[in-house]
Amino acid sequence: MSRLSVYWPEEANLSDHSADEPRIIPFRRSSQTAESDPRTLDVVTRARLLFSNRRCQDCSYPVVEPIELADSVKNRNGLAIPGTATLVGFRCCGCKSEWSV
């Protein structure tokens, strides 16, 4: 069995390698992949939106459900990954009023 070492591209010098030395595969940082998708909402921002809209704006009913688009990321089983869909608004379970984000 061979060993695979993972290095960040900044730490690796890709031009200096010999034939017997293993090659280094560069990986993008996770922050670069998140910035490439403009619809991705930051986890902290999403949590703040959910917290600030936890009560109805009209009747102060304590049960509010988020309204999300059907564009969530799917896992390898084809199921939606929670928290990855685009959050567009909220709906009160008491008076049925809706408001946008």
Secondary structure, 3 states (H helix, E strand, C coil): CCCCCCCCCCCCCCCCCCCCCCCCCCCCCHHHHHHHCCCCCCHHHHHHHHHHCCCCCCCCCCCEEEEECCCCCECCCCCECCCCCCEEEEEECCCCCEEEC
